[in-house]
Amino acid sequence: MLQGRGATPAFDRGVVTTIHQGDCMVGGEEDLTFSTILGSCVSACIRDVAVNVGGMNHFLLAEPSGSARDRYGASARYGAFAMEQLINKVLSRGTGRKTNLEIKIFGGGLINSALTDIGAKNIEFVHEFLREEGYELAGEDVGGSFARRVMFKPYSGRAFVKRLDSVAASNVAREELSIVGSRRAPRPAPSAAPDIELF
């Protein structure tokens, strides 16, 4: 899973496309990089290894909540929809064979006390979803008390995770709180070491 720090080739960002909450994008260009910032949210990075096509999603909630302000309608910010959408897009652009899919997941941090266990529920959901669908994880970086920037190259399947500091985590928490409908003020997570890890 973790290939180590410092012992790997430099990560060439190439052409960066940002993935926001509710987004799901797929591509296969060699210089394409998908990038997102995660707090409680989870992103899956899924690639068809036979044809070097892959994609990334980004969802905040495992399932709709009565208190959530549903800005996006029936969107990919809900876990089941987000996962099915990404898998189907990769399959349609790739070989169509589920056995060729390589799956990595990221996020689900507890970045703010007001967000309670959203991150943990997201991790539990995505693990259960993949298990029920018969998929195995090729790698993951989930949990913790920090926000993350994740960069994923769908052509090669390489992914980098950078842990973000408390200022960035507070900004992510404010955005997430505005969606889940909590009125509690964000309380910053502790600062995290800005390590970059390759998956």
Secondary structure, DSSP 8 states (H G I E B T S, - for coil): ----SSSS------EEEE--TT-EEEE--TTEEEEEEESS-EEEEEEETTTTEEEEE-BSBSS--TTS--TTSS-TTBHHHHHHHHHHHHHHHS-S-GGGEEEEEEE-----GGGTTHHHHHHHHHHHHHHHHT--EEEEEE-SSS-EEEEE-TTT--EEEEE--HHHHHHHHHHHHHHHT--S-----------EEE-
